[in-house]
Amino acid sequence: MSHYDIIKQPVVSEKAYAGMERGVYAFWVDPKATKTEIKAAIQQVFGVTVTGISTMNVPGKRKRVGRFMGQRADRKKAIVRLAEGQTISALEGQA
């Protein structure tokens, strides 16, 4: 699995943006990815030093489409802490 396949997209929420000020970033990642793979991917793609990772599996919600019930896919979220003073400049402008 390529580094670009592991990282799906950054999490877009007020809580995620508040963490960016403290050097904590949140990403949606591949559900099969391990913490070691996620750390290597973040360091390789963004050129930063990762000091810690927390991951959580987020179950998909049940949603109605017309008269049919469906379910969104399960996802995995990674909370990544960077070394002191480092930022991901590609994500800073979005906040």
Buried (B, 14 or more C-beta within 10 A) or exposed (E): EEBEEBBBEBBEEEEBBEBBEEBBBBBBBBEEBEBEBBBBBBBBBBEBEBEEBEBEEBEEEEEEEEEEEEEEEEBBBBBBBBEEEBBBEEBEEEE
